[in-house]
Amino acid sequence: DGLRLGLSFGYIDSEYTSFEGDPVREGQQVNDVPEYKYSVFGGYSFDAFAGEITLHADYVWEDDTTGPSGVSQIPQWEILNLSVAYYSGGGNWELVGWIRNALDEEYWLENSLTVASSAPEASPRLIAPPQTMGVTFNYMLGAGR
């Protein structure tokens, strides 16, 4: 009863059909659009300690993309996030332990920075955060979950 699974898959066949000012770009992949992307997630919840525990994992993979002017390649990347949560029996508070980017993957944030003075072939971007871990406590006023 407590098992949840999900899957998403995306395919985009993008290319420039015309490119004003640079006809060489015609037929090339559109900037920052991966051809393939997929994600899977799983979660399992069960009663414990007069409340509920939920285990969750999600994984995302994205194909490489072409940067501005078709010059730079943004390499493919993958990310795994994990969490375990305890929801109180009264439903008014929760405690969640989490790990983001559990595989400590280095990847770029898409369209994360725009610099007007950059050369057209430059690809101004920021590296995504490394593996991070934490604990979150939430208290809900009024009705619980």
DSSP file with accessible surface (Angstrom, degrees, kcal/mol):
  #  RESIDUE AA STRUCTURE BP1 BP2  ACC     N-H-->O    O-->H-N    N-H-->O    O-->H-N    TCO  KAPPA ALPHA  PHI   PSI    X-CA   Y-CA   Z-CA
    1    1 A D              0   0  215      0, 0.0    45,-0.1     0, 0.0    43,-0.0   0.000 360.0 360.0 360.0 -34.3    0.0    0.0    0.0
    2    2 A G        +     0   0   18     43,-0.2    43,-1.4    42,-0.0     2,-0.4   0.391 360.0 109.6 -89.9   6.1    2.8    2.5    0.8
    3    3 A L  E     +A   44   0A 105     41,-0.2     2,-0.4    39,-0.0    41,-0.2  -0.675  40.2 178.8 -88.9 131.3    4.8    2.0   -2.4
    4    4 A R  E     +A   43   0A 117     39,-2.8    39,-2.6    -2,-0.4     2,-0.3  -1.000   2.3 177.0-129.1 131.6    4.9    4.8   -5.0
    5    5 A L  E     +A   42   0A 129     -2,-0.4     2,-0.3    37,-0.2    37,-0.2  -0.970   1.3 178.0-131.3 148.9    6.9    4.6   -8.3
    6    6 A G  E     -A   41   0A  20     35,-2.3    35,-2.2    -2,-0.3     2,-0.3  -0.993   9.0-173.7-151.0 155.9    7.2    7.0  -11.2
    7    7 A L  E     -A   40   0A 130     -2,-0.3     2,-0.4    33,-0.2    33,-0.2  -0.991   1.5-175.8-149.0 137.4    9.0    7.4  -14.5
    8    8 A S  E     -A   39   0A  60     31,-2.7    31,-2.2    -2,-0.3     2,-0.4  -0.991   2.7-173.7-133.8 147.7    9.2   10.2  -17.0
    9    9 A F  E     -A   38   0A 132     -2,-0.4     2,-0.4    29,-0.2    29,-0.2  -0.998   2.4-169.2-140.7 135.0   10.9   10.2  -20.4
   10   10 A G  E     -A   37   0A  32     27,-3.3    27,-1.9    -2,-0.4     2,-0.4  -0.984   6.3-179.1-129.0 139.1   11.4   13.1  -22.8
   11   11 A Y  E     +A   36   0A 111     -2,-0.4     2,-0.4    25,-0.2    25,-0.2  -0.993   3.4 178.7-134.6 126.5   12.6   13.2  -26.4
   12   12 A I        -     0   0   91     23,-2.2     2,-1.1    -2,-0.4    -2,-0.0  -0.982  16.2-162.3-130.5 120.6   13.0   16.4  -28.4
   13   13 A D        +     0   0  108     -2,-0.4     2,-0.4     2,-0.0    22,-0.1  -0.752  31.7 170.0 -98.2  82.7   14.3   16.4  -31.9
   14   14 A S        +     0   0   24     -2,-1.1    16,-0.3    19,-0.1     2,-0.3  -0.808   6.8 150.5-103.4 137.6   15.2   20.1  -32.1
   15   15 A E        -     0   0  105     -2,-0.4     2,-0.4    14,-0.2    14,-0.2  -0.977  48.3 -99.7-157.1 153.0   17.1   21.8  -34.8
   16   16 A Y        -     0   0   42     12,-2.2    11,-3.7     9,-0.5    12,-0.2  -0.628  25.7-173.7 -73.8 125.6   17.3   25.3  -36.4
   17   17 A T  S    S+     0   0  117     -2,-0.4     2,-0.3     1,-0.4    -1,-0.2   0.729  79.6   3.4 -89.6 -25.3   15.3   25.4  -39.6
   18   18 A S        -     0   0   83     -3,-0.1    -1,-0.4     7,-0.1     2,-0.3  -0.971  61.8-167.0-153.0 151.5   16.6   28.9  -40.3
   19   19 A F    >   -     0   0   61     -2,-0.3     3,-1.9    -3,-0.1     6,-0.2  -0.826  22.3-136.2-145.4 100.0   19.0   31.1  -38.4
   20   20 A E  T 3  S+     0   0  195     -2,-0.3    -2,-0.0     1,-0.3     0, 0.0  -0.333  89.7  11.0 -60.7 128.4   19.1   34.8  -39.4
   21   21 A G  T 3  S+     0   0   82     -2,-0.1    -1,-0.3     2,-0.0     0, 0.0   0.240 129.3  53.4  90.4 -15.4   22.7   36.0  -39.7
   22   22 A D    X   +     0   0   56     -3,-1.9     3,-2.1     1,-0.1     4,-0.3  -0.484  53.9 172.9-150.7  74.5   24.3   32.6  -39.4
   23   23 A P  G >  S+     0   0   87      0, 0.0     3,-1.4     0, 0.0    -3,-0.1   0.706  74.3  76.6 -61.8 -15.2   23.0   30.1  -42.0
   24   24 A V  G 3  S+     0   0  108      1,-0.3     4,-0.0    -5,-0.1    -2,-0.0   0.824  86.6  62.9 -62.3 -27.7   25.7   27.6  -40.9
   25   25 A R  G X  S+     0   0    4     -3,-2.1     3,-2.5    -6,-0.2    -9,-0.5   0.684  75.1 114.4 -71.9 -18.1   23.5   26.9  -37.8
   26   26 A E  T <  S+     0   0   96     -3,-1.4    -9,-0.2    -4,-0.3     3,-0.1  -0.318  83.1  17.7 -57.9 130.7   20.6   25.6  -39.9
   27   27 A G  T 3  S+     0   0   43    -11,-3.7    -1,-0.3     1,-0.3     2,-0.2   0.311 100.5 120.0  89.0  -8.3   20.2   21.9  -39.1
   28   28 A Q  S <  S-     0   0   67     -3,-2.5   -12,-2.2   -12,-0.2    -1,-0.3  -0.533  75.1 -86.5 -87.5 159.4   22.1   22.1  -35.9
   29   29 A Q        -     0   0   51    -14,-0.2   -14,-0.2    -2,-0.2     2,-0.1  -0.299  49.1-105.6 -61.6 140.6   20.7   21.3  -32.4
   30   30 A V    >   -     0   0   39    -16,-0.3     3,-1.4     1,-0.1    36,-0.5  -0.454  48.0 -90.3 -68.7 139.9   18.9   24.2  -30.7
   31   31 A N  T 3  S+     0   0   38      1,-0.2    36,-0.2    -2,-0.1    -1,-0.1  -0.197 102.9   0.3 -52.8 138.0   21.0   25.7  -27.8
   32   32 A D  T 3  S+     0   0   26     34,-3.0    -1,-0.2     1,-0.2    35,-0.1   0.669  96.1 123.4  60.7  21.4   20.5   24.2  -24.4
   33   33 A V    <   -     0   0   35     -3,-1.4    33,-0.3    33,-0.2    -1,-0.2  -0.931  51.5-148.4-115.0 109.4   17.9   21.6  -25.5
   34   34 A P        -     0   0   18      0, 0.0   -22,-0.2     0, 0.0    31,-0.1  -0.476   9.3-141.1 -73.3 146.3   18.9   18.0  -24.6
   35   35 A E  S    S+     0   0   67     29,-0.6   -23,-2.2     1,-0.2     2,-0.3   0.898  85.8  25.8 -72.2 -39.5   17.6   15.4  -27.0
   36   36 A Y  E     +A   11   0A  88    -25,-0.2    27,-2.7    28,-0.2     2,-0.3  -0.947  62.0 164.5-127.1 147.2   16.8   12.9  -24.2
   37   37 A K  E     +AB  10  62A  86    -27,-1.9   -27,-3.3    -2,-0.3     2,-0.3  -0.951   7.5 171.4-155.8 137.0   16.0   13.3  -20.6
   38   38 A Y  E     -AB   9  61A  79     23,-2.3    23,-2.7    -2,-0.3     2,-0.3  -0.985   8.9-171.1-144.9 159.8   14.5   10.8  -18.1
   39   39 A S  E     -AB   8  60A  34    -31,-2.2   -31,-2.7    -2,-0.3     2,-0.3  -0.991   1.7-169.2-146.7 150.6   13.7   10.5  -14.4
   40   40 A V  E     -AB   7  59A  58     19,-2.2    19,-2.8    -2,-0.3     2,-0.3  -0.974   7.9-176.3-135.1 149.1   12.6    7.8  -12.1
   41   41 A F  E     -AB   6  58A  82    -35,-2.2   -35,-2.3    -2,-0.3     2,-0.3  -0.989   5.5-172.8-144.1 156.5   11.5    8.0   -8.5
   42   42 A G  E     +AB   5  57A  21     15,-2.6    15,-2.6    -2,-0.3     2,-0.3  -0.994   4.4 177.3-147.5 145.5   10.4    5.6   -5.8
   43   43 A G  E     -AB   4  56A   3    -39,-2.6   -39,-2.8    -2,-0.3     2,-0.4  -0.993   9.0-166.5-146.6 149.3    9.0    6.0   -2.3
   44   44 A Y  E     -AB   3  55A 114     11,-2.4    11,-2.8    -2,-0.3     2,-0.4  -0.983   7.0-170.1-140.5 127.4    7.8    3.7    0.4
   45   45 A S  E     + B   0  54A  20    -43,-1.4     2,-0.3    -2,-0.4     9,-0.2  -0.928  10.9 166.0-118.0 142.7    5.8    4.8    3.5
   46   46 A F  E     - B   0  53A  74      7,-2.3     7,-3.0    -2,-0.4     2,-0.2  -0.988  39.2 -98.4-152.4 154.3    5.0    2.7    6.5
   47   47 A D  E     + B   0  52A 135     -2,-0.3     2,-0.3     5,-0.2     5,-0.3  -0.534  52.1 150.0 -74.2 137.3    3.6    3.2   10.1
   48   48 A A  E >   + B   0  51A  22      3,-1.8     3,-1.8    -2,-0.2    -2,-0.0  -0.940  55.6   8.6-165.8 143.6    6.2    3.3   12.8
   49   49 A F  T 3  S-     0   0  170     -2,-0.3    40,-0.3     1,-0.3     3,-0.1   0.876 127.4 -57.0  52.9  44.1    6.7    5.0   16.2
   50   50 A A  T 3  S+     0   0   94      1,-0.2    -1,-0.3    38,-0.1    39,-0.2   0.727 131.3  54.8  61.0  23.6    3.1    6.2   16.4
   51   51 A G  E <  S-B   48   0A  12     -3,-1.8    -3,-1.8    37,-0.2     2,-0.4  -0.609  92.3 -79.1-150.3-146.3    3.6    8.1   13.1
   52   52 A E  E     -BC  47  87A  48     35,-2.3    35,-3.1    -5,-0.3     2,-0.4  -0.998  24.1-155.5-138.2 138.2    4.8    7.4    9.5
   53   53 A I  E     -BC  46  86A  27     -7,-3.0    -7,-2.3    -2,-0.4     2,-0.4  -0.926  11.0-167.0-110.7 136.4    8.2    7.0    7.9
   54   54 A T  E     -BC  45  85A   8     31,-2.5    31,-2.6    -2,-0.4     2,-0.4  -0.992   5.8-162.8-126.0 126.8    8.7    7.6    4.2
   55   55 A L  E     -BC  44  84A  82    -11,-2.8   -11,-2.4    -2,-0.4     2,-0.4  -0.893  18.8-179.2-102.6 135.4   11.8    6.6    2.3
   56   56 A H  E     +BC  43  83A  46     27,-2.7    27,-2.4    -2,-0.4     2,-0.3  -0.997  14.5 175.3-141.4 142.3   12.3    8.4   -1.1
   57   57 A A  E     -BC  42  82A  34    -15,-2.6   -15,-2.6    -2,-0.4     2,-0.4  -0.995   4.0-177.0-141.6 139.3   14.8    8.4   -4.0
   58   58 A D  E     -BC  41  81A  42     23,-2.3    23,-2.7    -2,-0.3     2,-0.4  -0.998   4.3-167.5-138.0 143.7   14.7   10.2   -7.3
   59   59 A Y  E     -BC  40  80A  45    -19,-2.8   -19,-2.2    -2,-0.4     2,-0.4  -0.991   2.9-172.6-130.9 133.5   17.2   10.0  -10.2
   60   60 A V  E     -BC  39  79A  28     19,-2.4    19,-2.3    -2,-0.4     2,-0.4  -0.994   1.7-174.4-129.2 136.1   17.4   12.3  -13.2
   61   61 A W  E     -BC  38  78A  43    -23,-2.7   -23,-2.3    -2,-0.4     2,-0.4  -0.992   4.3-171.0-128.0 136.1   19.6   11.9  -16.3
   62   62 A E  E     -BC  37  77A   4     15,-2.6    15,-2.0    -2,-0.4   -25,-0.2  -0.997  20.7-124.0-131.3 135.7   19.9   14.5  -19.0
   63   63 A D        -     0   0   22    -27,-2.7    11,-0.0    -2,-0.4    14,-0.0  -0.165  42.9 -84.5 -66.3 163.0   21.6   14.2  -22.4
   64   64 A D        -     0   0   53     12,-0.1   -29,-0.6   -30,-0.1     2,-0.3  -0.252  46.9-153.6 -66.9 158.6   24.4   16.6  -23.5
   65   65 A T  E     -F   74   0B   4      9,-2.2     9,-3.4   -31,-0.1     2,-0.4  -0.916  15.8-112.0-133.4 161.0   23.4   19.9  -25.1
   66   66 A T  E     -F   73   0B  15    -36,-0.5   -34,-3.0    -2,-0.3     7,-0.2  -0.750  31.9-143.0 -91.8 138.9   24.9   22.4  -27.5
   67   67 A G    >   -     0   0    0      5,-3.7     3,-1.9    -2,-0.4     4,-0.1  -0.192  46.7 -44.0 -89.2-174.0   25.8   25.8  -26.1
   68   68 A P  G >> S+     0   0   30      0, 0.0     3,-1.5     0, 0.0     4,-0.6  -0.173 128.6  10.9 -53.5 142.5   25.5   29.2  -27.7
   69   69 A S  G 34 S-     0   0   41      1,-0.3    52,-0.1     2,-0.1    -2,-0.1   0.598 118.0 -88.0  62.1  13.0   26.7   29.4  -31.4
   70   70 A G  G <4 S+     0   0   27     -3,-1.9    -1,-0.3     2,-0.1   -41,-0.1   0.624 104.8 112.9  69.6   9.9   26.8   25.6  -31.4
   71   71 A V  T <4  +     0   0   97     -3,-1.5     2,-0.3    -4,-0.1    -2,-0.1   0.953  61.9  49.3 -83.2 -54.2   30.4   25.8  -30.2
   72   72 A S     <  -     0   0   33     -4,-0.6    -5,-3.7    49,-0.2     2,-0.5  -0.616  67.5-143.7 -95.9 148.6   30.4   24.3  -26.7
   73   73 A Q  E     -F   66   0B 105     -2,-0.3    -7,-0.2    -7,-0.2    -9,-0.0  -0.912   6.0-148.1-104.6 132.0   28.9   21.0  -25.5
   74   74 A I  E     -F   65   0B  14     -9,-3.4    -9,-2.2    -2,-0.5     3,-0.1  -0.909  32.6-125.5 -94.9 115.4   27.4   20.8  -22.1
   75   75 A P        -     0   0   77      0, 0.0    33,-0.3     0, 0.0   -13,-0.0  -0.189  26.0 -92.6 -65.6 156.9   28.1   17.2  -21.1
   76   76 A Q        -     0   0  106    -12,-0.1     2,-0.3    31,-0.1   -13,-0.2  -0.196  48.5-168.3 -59.8 156.5   25.4   14.8  -20.0
   77   77 A W  E     -C   62   0A  25    -15,-2.0   -15,-2.6    -3,-0.1     2,-0.3  -0.963  15.5-159.8-147.2 162.8   24.7   14.6  -16.3
   78   78 A E  E     -C   61   0A  61     -2,-0.3     2,-0.3   -17,-0.2   -17,-0.2  -0.980   6.2-168.0-141.9 152.1   22.9   12.6  -13.7
   79   79 A I  E     -C   60   0A  16    -19,-2.3   -19,-2.4    -2,-0.3     2,-0.4  -0.997   5.3-162.6-145.4 140.1   21.7   13.3  -10.1
   80   80 A L  E     -C   59   0A  40     -2,-0.3    22,-3.4   -21,-0.2     2,-0.4  -0.993   7.7-170.9-123.7 127.9   20.4   11.1   -7.3
   81   81 A N  E     -C   58   0A  36    -23,-2.7   -23,-2.3    -2,-0.4     2,-0.3  -0.959   5.1-173.4-118.5 139.9   18.5   12.6   -4.3
   82   82 A L  E     +CD  57  99A  66     17,-2.6    17,-2.7    -2,-0.4     2,-0.3  -0.958   6.3 169.8-131.2 149.0   17.6   10.6   -1.2
   83   83 A S  E     -CD  56  98A  36    -27,-2.4   -27,-2.7    -2,-0.3     2,-0.4  -0.993  20.0-161.2-155.1 155.7   15.5   11.3    1.8
   84   84 A V  E     -CD  55  97A  68     13,-2.4    13,-2.9    -2,-0.3     2,-0.4  -0.994  21.3-172.1-134.5 132.5   13.9    9.7    4.9
   85   85 A A  E     -CD  54  96A   5    -31,-2.6   -31,-2.5    -2,-0.4     2,-0.5  -0.965  17.2-156.0-130.0 145.4   11.1   11.4    6.7
   86   86 A Y  E     -CD  53  95A  51      9,-2.9     9,-2.4    -2,-0.4     2,-0.5  -0.988  11.0-163.8-118.2 124.3    9.2   10.9    9.9
   87   87 A Y  E     -CD  52  94A  38    -35,-3.1   -35,-2.3    -2,-0.5     7,-0.2  -0.944  26.1-117.2-106.8 127.6    5.7   12.4   10.1
   88   88 A S    >   -     0   0   10      5,-2.4     3,-1.2    -2,-0.5   -37,-0.2  -0.192  19.7-116.9 -63.7 153.5    4.2   12.7   13.6
   89   89 A G  T 3  S+     0   0   56      1,-0.3    -1,-0.1   -40,-0.3   -38,-0.1   0.846 117.5  52.8 -60.4 -32.9    1.1   10.7   14.5
   90   90 A G  T 3  S-     0   0   68      1,-0.1    54,-0.3     3,-0.0    -1,-0.3   0.638 106.4-132.0 -77.4 -13.4   -0.8   14.0   15.1
   91   91 A G  S <  S+     0   0   12     -3,-1.2    54,-0.9     2,-0.2    -2,-0.1   0.606  77.1 108.5  76.6  12.7    0.3   15.2   11.7
   92   92 A N  S    S+     0   0   51     52,-0.2    48,-3.1     1,-0.1     2,-0.3   0.502  77.0  30.5-104.3  -0.2    1.4   18.6   12.8
   93   93 A W  E     - E   0 139A  82     46,-0.2    -5,-2.4    -5,-0.1     2,-0.3  -0.992  57.8-169.9-149.8 159.1    5.2   18.1   12.4
   94   94 A E  E     -DE  87 138A  33     44,-2.3    44,-2.4    -2,-0.3     2,-0.4  -0.991  11.0-153.2-145.7 151.4    7.8   16.3   10.3
   95   95 A L  E     -DE  86 137A  78     -9,-2.4    -9,-2.9    -2,-0.3     2,-0.4  -0.997  17.8-172.6-127.5 124.3   11.5   15.6   10.4
   96   96 A V  E     -DE  85 136A  22     40,-3.0    40,-3.0    -2,-0.4     2,-0.4  -0.977  12.3-164.5-126.1 125.0   13.3   15.0    7.1
   97   97 A G  E     +DE  84 135A  24    -13,-2.9   -13,-2.4    -2,-0.4     2,-0.3  -0.892  25.3 177.3-101.6 135.3   16.9   13.9    6.6
   98   98 A W  E     -DE  83 134A  47     36,-2.7    36,-2.2    -2,-0.4     2,-0.4  -0.972  29.7-159.8-142.8 154.7   18.1   14.3    3.0
   99   99 A I  E     -DE  82 133A  52    -17,-2.7   -17,-2.6    -2,-0.3     3,-0.4  -0.985  16.1-162.5-130.9 120.8   21.0   14.0    0.6
  100  100 A R  E    S+ E   0 132A 130     32,-2.9    32,-2.1    -2,-0.4   -19,-0.2  -0.857  77.1   9.9-102.9 142.2   20.9   16.0   -2.6
  101  101 A N  S >  S-     0   0    4     -2,-0.4     3,-2.4    30,-0.2    -1,-0.2   0.952  75.8-179.7  54.6  53.8   23.3   15.1   -5.4
  102  102 A A  T 3  S+     0   0   19    -22,-3.4   -21,-0.1    -3,-0.4    -1,-0.1   0.757  77.0  54.7 -58.5 -26.6   24.2   11.9   -3.6
  103  103 A L  T 3  S-     0   0   87    -23,-0.3    -1,-0.3   -25,-0.0    -2,-0.1   0.445 107.3-127.6 -86.6   0.1   26.6   10.8   -6.4
  104  104 A D    <   -     0   0   90     -3,-2.4     2,-0.2   -24,-0.2    -2,-0.1   0.889  42.2-178.6  53.6  44.5   28.4   14.2   -6.1
  105  105 A E        -     0   0   50    -27,-0.1     2,-0.6   -25,-0.1    -1,-0.2  -0.512  24.4-136.9 -75.0 135.5   28.0   14.7   -9.8
  106  106 A E        +     0   0  157     -2,-0.2     2,-0.3    24,-0.1   -28,-0.1  -0.864  42.6 147.8 -91.5 122.6   29.5   17.9  -11.3
  107  107 A Y        -     0   0   32     -2,-0.6    21,-3.3    21,-0.2     2,-0.3  -0.966  43.4-105.9-150.9 164.8   27.1   19.4  -13.8
  108  108 A W  B     -G  127   0C  96     -2,-0.3     2,-0.4   -33,-0.3    19,-0.2  -0.727  26.0-122.7 -97.8 142.4   26.0   22.8  -15.1
  109  109 A L    >   -     0   0   65     17,-2.7     3,-1.0    -2,-0.3    17,-0.4  -0.669  37.5-113.8 -77.9 133.9   22.8   24.7  -14.2
  110  110 A E  T 3  S-     0   0   77     -2,-0.4    -1,-0.1     1,-0.3    15,-0.0  -0.485  87.0 -12.5 -73.4 136.7   20.9   25.5  -17.4
  111  111 A N  T 3  S+     0   0  110     -2,-0.2    -1,-0.3     1,-0.1     3,-0.1   0.834  88.4 148.1  45.6  41.1   20.6   29.1  -18.4
  112  112 A S    <   +     0   0   38     -3,-1.0     2,-0.3     1,-0.2    13,-0.1   0.680  60.2  23.8 -82.6 -16.9   21.8   30.1  -14.9
  113  113 A L        -     0   0   78     11,-0.6     2,-0.5    -4,-0.2    -1,-0.2  -0.981  58.8-163.6-152.7 132.9   23.6   33.3  -15.9
  114  114 A T        -     0   0  129     -2,-0.3     2,-0.5    -3,-0.1    11,-0.0  -0.981   7.5-175.6-120.4 125.7   23.3   35.8  -18.7
  115  115 A V    >   -     0   0   54     -2,-0.5     3,-1.5     1,-0.1    -2,-0.0  -0.962  13.7-159.9-123.6 113.7   26.1   38.2  -19.3
  116  116 A A  T 3  S+     0   0  110     -2,-0.5    -1,-0.1     1,-0.3     0, 0.0   0.799  91.6  54.4 -64.0 -28.6   25.4   40.8  -22.0
  117  117 A S  T 3  S+     0   0  112      2,-0.0    -1,-0.3     3,-0.0     2,-0.1   0.457  83.6 113.8 -87.8   1.2   29.1   41.5  -22.5
  118  118 A S  S <  S-     0   0   43     -3,-1.5    -4,-0.0     1,-0.1     0, 0.0  -0.409  77.1-102.5 -71.6 149.0   30.1   37.8  -23.2
  119  119 A A    >   -     0   0   46      1,-0.1     3,-1.8    -2,-0.1    -1,-0.1  -0.338  35.0-110.6 -64.2 151.0   31.3   36.8  -26.6
  120  120 A P  T 3  S+     0   0   98      0, 0.0    -1,-0.1     0, 0.0    -2,-0.1   0.820 118.5  50.2 -56.8 -31.1   28.6   35.0  -28.6
  121  121 A E  T 3  S+     0   0  103    -52,-0.1   -49,-0.2   -50,-0.1     2,-0.1   0.544  89.5 105.6 -86.6  -4.3   30.5   31.7  -28.3
  122  122 A A    <   -     0   0   36     -3,-1.8   -51,-0.1     1,-0.1   -50,-0.1  -0.377  58.2-153.2 -73.1 153.9   30.8   31.9  -24.6
  123  123 A S        -     0   0   36    -56,-0.1     2,-0.5    -2,-0.1    -1,-0.1  -0.714  10.0-164.5-127.8  77.6   28.7   29.8  -22.3
  124  124 A P        +     0   0   39      0, 0.0   -11,-0.6     0, 0.0     2,-0.3  -0.544  30.6 142.9 -69.3 116.6   28.3   31.7  -19.0
  125  125 A R        -     0   0   24     -2,-0.5     2,-0.4   -13,-0.1   -15,-0.1  -0.947  44.1-123.4-146.5 167.4   27.0   29.1  -16.5
  126  126 A L        -     0   0   85    -17,-0.4   -17,-2.7    -2,-0.3     2,-0.3  -0.915  28.0-115.8-116.2 143.3   27.3   28.1  -12.9
  127  127 A I  B     -G  108   0C  88     -2,-0.4   -19,-0.2   -19,-0.2   -21,-0.0  -0.567  37.7-113.8 -74.2 138.1   28.2   24.7  -11.6
  128  128 A A        -     0   0    4    -21,-3.3   -21,-0.2    -2,-0.3    -1,-0.1  -0.273  44.9 -80.4 -66.8 158.7   25.4   23.0   -9.6
  129  129 A P        -     0   0   76      0, 0.0    -1,-0.1     0, 0.0     3,-0.1  -0.258  46.8-121.9 -60.9 147.8   25.9   22.5   -5.9
  130  130 A P        -     0   0   81      0, 0.0   -30,-0.1     0, 0.0   -28,-0.1  -0.050  59.8 -44.0 -73.4-172.2   28.0   19.5   -4.9
  131  131 A Q        -     0   0   73    -30,-0.1     2,-0.4   -29,-0.1   -30,-0.2  -0.304  68.6-174.5 -56.0 128.6   26.6   16.7   -2.6
  132  132 A T  E     -E  100   0A  51    -32,-2.1   -32,-2.9    -3,-0.1     2,-0.3  -0.980   9.5-167.3-130.0 146.6   24.7   18.3    0.2
  133  133 A M  E     +E   99   0A 123     -2,-0.4     2,-0.3   -34,-0.2   -34,-0.2  -0.947  18.6 143.8-130.4 150.9   23.1   16.8    3.3
  134  134 A G  E     -E   98   0A  22    -36,-2.2   -36,-2.7    -2,-0.3     2,-0.4  -0.989  39.0-118.8-170.4 176.6   20.8   18.2    5.8
  135  135 A V  E     -E   97   0A 108     -2,-0.3     2,-0.4   -38,-0.2   -38,-0.2  -0.996  23.1-163.2-130.5 135.3   17.9   17.8    8.2
  136  136 A T  E     -E   96   0A  50    -40,-3.0   -40,-3.0    -2,-0.4     2,-0.5  -0.979   2.3-163.6-122.4 134.5   14.7   19.8    7.9
  137  137 A F  E     -E   95   0A 120     -2,-0.4     2,-0.4   -42,-0.2   -42,-0.2  -0.971   9.6-172.9-116.4 128.1   12.1   20.2   10.6
  138  138 A N  E     -E   94   0A  60    -44,-2.4   -44,-2.3    -2,-0.5     2,-0.5  -0.977   8.4-167.2-122.5 135.5    8.6   21.5    9.7
  139  139 A Y  E     -E   93   0A 133     -2,-0.4     2,-0.5   -46,-0.2   -46,-0.2  -0.988  11.8-152.9-121.0 124.8    5.8   22.4   12.0
  140  140 A M        -     0   0   51    -48,-3.1     2,-0.2    -2,-0.5     5,-0.0  -0.864   7.1-143.1-102.6 126.2    2.3   22.9   10.5
  141  141 A L  S    S-     0   0  149     -2,-0.5     2,-0.2     3,-0.0   -48,-0.0  -0.584  71.0  -0.4 -80.6 145.1   -0.2   25.2   12.2
  142  142 A G  S    S+     0   0   71     -2,-0.2    -2,-0.1   -50,-0.0     0, 0.0  -0.517 121.7  17.8  79.7-141.8   -3.7   24.0   12.2
  143  143 A A  S    S-     0   0   92     -2,-0.2   -52,-0.1     1,-0.1     2,-0.0  -0.285  75.4-134.2 -67.1 148.7   -4.6   20.7   10.4
  144  144 A G              0   0   36    -54,-0.3   -52,-0.2     1,-0.2   -53,-0.1   0.046 360.0 360.0 -85.7-160.0   -1.9   18.2    9.7
  145  145 A R              0   0  162    -54,-0.9    -1,-0.2   -52,-0.1   -53,-0.1  -0.011 360.0 360.0 -59.1 360.0   -1.1   16.2    6.6
